[in-house]
């Protein structure tokens, strides 16, 4: 008998996990922001990253449609495999899955 997974509940669990994952990353960006301000340096990249981290529980998760996508989602923007190694994603990469549940990564799309 196959196991049925409620995708809405799975998304909520993933969002909670990502909130925990992003907390130290946001704290790190806060320190970098203060250091940049003290040095009169640009904070543009830091603000962009903080916004990405804040928005990670929004469309990033909401647009996922499979359990496989939810399992590999991380706040650091990495697609992790079972060994813990991963590929760094950026805003132009597209993560999706096929009908077999395999994760597909297209670089520089959108």
TORDO-557227 format. One record per residue (C-alpha): residue in one letter; x, y, z. Coordinates in steps of 0.02 Angstrom, whole numbers. Layout:
! residues N
<r><res>A</res><xx>X</xx><yy>Y</yy><zz>Z</zz></r>
...
This chain:
! residues 110
<r><res>X</res><xx>0</xx><yy>0</yy><zz>0</zz></r>
<r><res>X</res><xx>78</xx><yy>166</yy><zz>-52</zz></r>
<r><res>X</res><xx>104</xx><yy>303</yy><zz>75</zz></r>
<r><res>X</res><xx>8</xx><yy>461</yy><zz>38</zz></r>
<r><res>X</res><xx>91</xx><yy>625</yy><zz>84</zz></r>
<r><res>X</res><xx>-6</xx><yy>786</yy><zz>110</zz></r>
<r><res>X</res><xx>94</xx><yy>911</yy><zz>6</zz></r>
<r><res>X</res><xx>21</xx><yy>1059</yy><zz>103</zz></r>
<r><res>X</res><xx>82</xx><yy>987</yy><zz>269</zz></r>
<r><res>X</res><xx>249</xx><yy>941</yy><zz>191</zz></r>
<r><res>X</res><xx>270</xx><yy>1122</yy><zz>133</zz></r>
<r><res>X</res><xx>231</xx><yy>1185</yy><zz>308</zz></r>
<r><res>X</res><xx>361</xx><yy>1067</yy><zz>382</zz></r>
<r><res>X</res><xx>488</xx><yy>1123</yy><zz>252</zz></r>
<r><res>X</res><xx>454</xx><yy>1306</yy><zz>290</zz></r>
<r><res>X</res><xx>482</xx><yy>1273</yy><zz>476</zz></r>
<r><res>X</res><xx>646</xx><yy>1184</yy><zz>437</zz></r>
<r><res>X</res><xx>703</xx><yy>1325</yy><zz>325</zz></r>
<r><res>X</res><xx>664</xx><yy>1454</yy><zz>459</zz></r>
<r><res>X</res><xx>781</xx><yy>1361</yy><zz>577</zz></r>
<r><res>X</res><xx>913</xx><yy>1343</yy><zz>440</zz></r>
<r><res>X</res><xx>910</xx><yy>1527</yy><zz>393</zz></r>
<r><res>X</res><xx>923</xx><yy>1598</yy><zz>570</zz></r>
<r><res>X</res><xx>1114</xx><yy>1585</yy><zz>584</zz></r>
<r><res>X</res><xx>1132</xx><yy>1641</yy><zz>403</zz></r>
<r><res>X</res><xx>1031</xx><yy>1800</yy><zz>438</zz></r>
<r><res>X</res><xx>1133</xx><yy>1831</yy><zz>595</zz></r>
<r><res>X</res><xx>1292</xx><yy>1816</yy><zz>492</zz></r>
<r><res>X</res><xx>1224</xx><yy>1941</yy><zz>365</zz></r>
<r><res>X</res><xx>1179</xx><yy>2061</yy><zz>507</zz></r>
<r><res>X</res><xx>1360</xx><yy>2060</yy><zz>565</zz></r>
<r><res>X</res><xx>1423</xx><yy>2088</yy><zz>388</zz></r>
<r><res>X</res><xx>1298</xx><yy>2230</yy><zz>365</zz></r>
<r><res>X</res><xx>1358</xx><yy>2319</yy><zz>522</zz></r>
<r><res>X</res><xx>1539</xx><yy>2295</yy><zz>473</zz></r>
<r><res>X</res><xx>1504</xx><yy>2364</yy><zz>299</zz></r>
<r><res>X</res><xx>1416</xx><yy>2516</yy><zz>371</zz></r>
<r><res>X</res><xx>1560</xx><yy>2549</yy><zz>491</zz></r>
<r><res>X</res><xx>1680</xx><yy>2542</yy><zz>345</zz></r>
<r><res>X</res><xx>1566</xx><yy>2649</yy><zz>234</zz></r>
<r><res>X</res><xx>1562</xx><yy>2504</yy><zz>110</zz></r>
<r><res>X</res><xx>1419</xx><yy>2452</yy><zz>-1</zz></r>
<r><res>X</res><xx>1283</xx><yy>2349</yy><zz>82</zz></r>
<r><res>X</res><xx>1189</xx><yy>2308</yy><zz>-79</zz></r>
<r><res>X</res><xx>1242</xx><yy>2126</yy><zz>-92</zz></r>
<r><res>X</res><xx>1210</xx><yy>2099</yy><zz>93</zz></r>
<r><res>X</res><xx>1035</xx><yy>2172</yy><zz>82</zz></r>
<r><res>X</res><xx>999</xx><yy>2064</yy><zz>-71</zz></r>
<r><res>X</res><xx>1052</xx><yy>1907</yy><zz>22</zz></r>
<r><res>X</res><xx>952</xx><yy>1954</yy><zz>177</zz></r>
<r><res>X</res><xx>798</xx><yy>1979</yy><zz>68</zz></r>
<r><res>X</res><xx>826</xx><yy>1811</yy><zz>-16</zz></r>
<r><res>X</res><xx>837</xx><yy>1728</yy><zz>153</zz></r>
<r><res>X</res><xx>680</xx><yy>1816</yy><zz>216</zz></r>
<r><res>X</res><xx>582</xx><yy>1765</yy><zz>62</zz></r>
<r><res>X</res><xx>639</xx><yy>1584</yy><zz>62</zz></r>
<r><res>X</res><xx>482</xx><yy>1524</yy><zz>149</zz></r>
<r><res>X</res><xx>372</xx><yy>1610</yy><zz>20</zz></r>
<r><res>X</res><xx>374</xx><yy>1575</yy><zz>-166</zz></r>
<r><res>X</res><xx>530</xx><yy>1464</yy><zz>-156</zz></r>
<r><res>X</res><xx>433</xx><yy>1332</yy><zz>-59</zz></r>
<r><res>X</res><xx>259</xx><yy>1374</yy><zz>-125</zz></r>
<r><res>X</res><xx>315</xx><yy>1342</yy><zz>-304</zz></r>
<r><res>X</res><xx>378</xx><yy>1167</yy><zz>-262</zz></r>
<r><res>X</res><xx>261</xx><yy>1028</yy><zz>-313</zz></r>
<r><res>X</res><xx>348</xx><yy>867</yy><zz>-260</zz></r>
<r><res>X</res><xx>411</xx><yy>791</yy><zz>-98</zz></r>
<r><res>X</res><xx>582</xx><yy>768</yy><zz>-182</zz></r>
<r><res>X</res><xx>597</xx><yy>956</yy><zz>-207</zz></r>
<r><res>X</res><xx>546</xx><yy>991</yy><zz>-28</zz></r>
<r><res>X</res><xx>672</xx><yy>866</yy><zz>40</zz></r>
<r><res>X</res><xx>821</xx><yy>951</yy><zz>-42</zz></r>
<r><res>X</res><xx>771</xx><yy>1131</yy><zz>-8</zz></r>
<r><res>X</res><xx>896</xx><yy>1224</yy><zz>101</zz></r>
<r><res>X</res><xx>909</xx><yy>1404</yy><zz>160</zz></r>
<r><res>X</res><xx>1088</xx><yy>1412</yy><zz>99</zz></r>
<r><res>X</res><xx>1028</xx><yy>1391</yy><zz>-80</zz></r>
<r><res>X</res><xx>1107</xx><yy>1221</yy><zz>-100</zz></r>
<r><res>X</res><xx>1036</xx><yy>1063</yy><zz>-173</zz></r>
<r><res>X</res><xx>1099</xx><yy>927</yy><zz>-57</zz></r>
<r><res>X</res><xx>1114</xx><yy>744</yy><zz>-103</zz></r>
<r><res>X</res><xx>1115</xx><yy>599</yy><zz>18</zz></r>
<r><res>X</res><xx>1304</xx><yy>619</yy><zz>47</zz></r>
<r><res>X</res><xx>1284</xx><yy>800</yy><zz>101</zz></r>
<r><res>X</res><xx>1375</xx><yy>872</yy><zz>-48</zz></r>
<r><res>X</res><xx>1282</xx><yy>998</yy><zz>-153</zz></r>
<r><res>X</res><xx>1278</xx><yy>1128</yy><zz>-288</zz></r>
<r><res>X</res><xx>1263</xx><yy>1312</yy><zz>-248</zz></r>
<r><res>X</res><xx>1110</xx><yy>1389</yy><zz>-330</zz></r>
<r><res>X</res><xx>1088</xx><yy>1569</yy><zz>-378</zz></r>
<r><res>X</res><xx>937</xx><yy>1671</yy><zz>-429</zz></r>
<r><res>X</res><xx>947</xx><yy>1618</yy><zz>-611</zz></r>
<r><res>X</res><xx>952</xx><yy>1430</yy><zz>-580</zz></r>
<r><res>X</res><xx>792</xx><yy>1330</yy><zz>-595</zz></r>
<r><res>X</res><xx>755</xx><yy>1179</yy><zz>-485</zz></r>
<r><res>X</res><xx>615</xx><yy>1062</yy><zz>-537</zz></r>
<r><res>X</res><xx>574</xx><yy>878</yy><zz>-541</zz></r>
<r><res>X</res><xx>515</xx><yy>759</yy><zz>-675</zz></r>
<r><res>X</res><xx>373</xx><yy>633</yy><zz>-667</zz></r>
<r><res>X</res><xx>493</xx><yy>503</yy><zz>-594</zz></r>
<r><res>X</res><xx>529</xx><yy>618</yy><zz>-446</zz></r>
<r><res>X</res><xx>707</xx><yy>654</yy><zz>-504</zz></r>
<r><res>X</res><xx>773</xx><yy>828</yy><zz>-466</zz></r>
<r><res>X</res><xx>819</xx><yy>931</yy><zz>-619</zz></r>
<r><res>X</res><xx>933</xx><yy>1082</yy><zz>-608</zz></r>
<r><res>X</res><xx>947</xx><yy>1204</yy><zz>-752</zz></r>
<r><res>X</res><xx>1083</xx><yy>1335</yy><zz>-735</zz></r>
<r><res>X</res><xx>1050</xx><yy>1514</yy><zz>-784</zz></r>
<r><res>X</res><xx>865</xx><yy>1499</yy><zz>-823</zz></r>
<r><res>X</res><xx>708</xx><yy>1598</yy><zz>-777</zz></r>
